[in-house]
Each structure stands twice: as structure tokens, then as C-alpha cells.
Amino acid sequence: MPARRHPGSRRIAEPGSRGVSPVDVVSLGEPLYELNRQPDGNWLTGFGGDTLNVAIAAARLGATAAYVTRLGDDIFAEELRALMQRESIDISAVAQDRGAPTGLYFVTHGPSGHVFTYRRSGSAASRMTPADLDPMLIASARFLHASGISQAISASAAETVAAAIAMARRAGVRVSYDTNFRPRLWEAAKARPVIETAAAHACILKTSVEDAEALYGMTDPAAIGRHFLGLGASAVIITRGKDGAALVTRGGVEHVPVRKVAAVDATGAGDAFTGALLAQLARGHTVSAAARFANAAAGLSTLAYGAIAPLPRRPAVEAFLAGAD
């Protein structure tokens, strides 16, 4: 029986899409159209959305990636779809919803860093349901990736993430999960049980010191890691901005140092880290080696404005790690 969808939505199936051929990363969430304020006051257009950033970061580093979402029937959706095609993202599981808009966000910059302002209420992606999922696509993946933002945008989106994780677990697919807590989307008390349920199934759990402090009042990476390991996660990575990252497993805590860069915009740096991490894991690297590569990729992603445009390709990351110019 075909999957049920919202009235006015339809599946976008592109010629030559991989269908159920093996894929390294299947990412699930909300893509967004980006407007990034420049030093001269003008707005630079671009694209973002945490799980889309992850998919494209992985693809630019040689992984195969597919994306699961809904887009509206508007110019922003057209441009996002064209972006995914250019980046070789499988969009066979992207649906078009004629009854809802594509989400937007604005990035401004100040002394405390970047600030996000969203226009995403009632977006097409927020109307995702478990019926939008393709179990065969998920079963074909090495990793399923989702985030707290994927869950926070609506109750039906949270149900979709839970259903996707259950499908992945039944198929033996490893789950990658990023807490990505956004207080403007939901309160910590509501977010905690939803995040923890997903975290319990994560092979790779990525969080940040900022997220852990907002959710639990924790700032010590070892304590943060132990908390999520106790829930059931296999490996926990805590990003710490200029202080690098910490990898916590049942074998202990490892500090992952950062390489200094002349950062101008950290938008999407955490997603660049996750995408690079998954690309390396898909190649068979250990999580420790993958985290070091991912830290370098995240640093390079801050050298220009926007979430997606600065995401690096493999030669640039390898040269940076080697100390080349």
C-alpha cells in the first residue's frame, strides 16, 4: 500500500536516483533558505538546516548521502532542490507539500558571535509524518542521522524521527544523533525526554558544552559523556568551540585538539564536524581518527560566510591536517 501523505504533497523522484542502492548517510530533518548579514549590511543568500548541512558536508568529503524531508512549492524549495542535485544528494525521499512554505532563517553577527532568526512556523518540513519514510532507503544506509531540531519543529516531525530510528535499529543501521537543542523551539523540560530517548539508540552522539549546560547544567565533558553513555549511546562527542572536542567512550575520555583558523562565521561548524565524522567512519576509520579529521573540517568551514558554501572538500582538509598552505 502506498504511503499516505498530506493533501497537496507529492514525492519528488529524480531520474537516476539510487532508490535502495547502498548509501553511507541518510539524513532526516528540515532544509532552510539562508540570508546571512554581511559586514557591509547586505544579505548573502544561501542554504542551511542542520541535517542538510551534515548530508552535504559528508557528500563533499566523498560519502554518498540521501535526504529525507518535505519542501514547499516555492522558489526557495526550487533552489534547495537544485542545490541538493548539484551536491549529488539523493532526493528520492524529498516530498513536495503544496500547502506549506519552505522555512527561512537569517544570520546576524555581533561581539558574541552569530545570531539566528527563523521564519519556519508551519513549514513543509514540520508537516513530515512517518508515512514519508522509505524503510528500504533507511535499511540501505550505513548511518541514519537526525537531530534535536528535527524533533523540535513539530510533534509529527518528532514521531517521524522516532519511526526512522526504529527502522534503522531493526535493519542494523547505525544511528547518528546531534542534540542540537534550541530553546526558542522548545523548553528544556520538554526536550530532555525526547532527546534522551533518541540518544539511547545512538551509535554516535554529538552534543556541545552549550547544549549540555542548557539541558542539564553540565559543563564538564567527562560528566556529559558519562551521562549519555549511561543512557545507551556508544560514543559521545562534545564540541567545545575554540577548545576543540572531547570524545567519551567506555574506554575513557580523549581530547581532540583544534587547529587555529581565522574564523569569520561559525554558522554550521558543528554540522560540518558531524558530516566529516560520518564520512570518515563510512570509510572505516576509528571514531578517534574520524574526530580529528572532523575537527579540521569544522575549522575550515568557518573561513567564509554561510552554513553550506564554505563546507570543505577532502583535498583541503587533508592539506590542512598535513600543515600545507
Buried (B, 14 or more C-beta within 10 A) or exposed (E): EEEEBBEEBEBBEEEEBBBEEEBBBBBBBBBBBBBBBEEEEEEBEBBBBBBBBBBBBBBBBEBBBBBBBBBBBBEBBEBBBEBBEEBEBBBBBBBBBEEBBBBBBBBEBEEEEBEBEBBBEEBBBBBBBBBBBBBEBBBBBBBBBBBBBBBBBBEBBBBBBBBBBBBBBEBEBBBBBBBBBBEEBBEBEEBBEBBBBBBBBBBBBBBBBBBBEBBBEBEEBBBBBBBBBEBEBBBBBBBBBEBBBBBBBEEEBBEBEBBEBEBEBBBBBBBBBBBBBBBBBBBEBEBEEBBBBBBBBBBBBBBEBBBBBBBBEBEBBBBBBEEEE
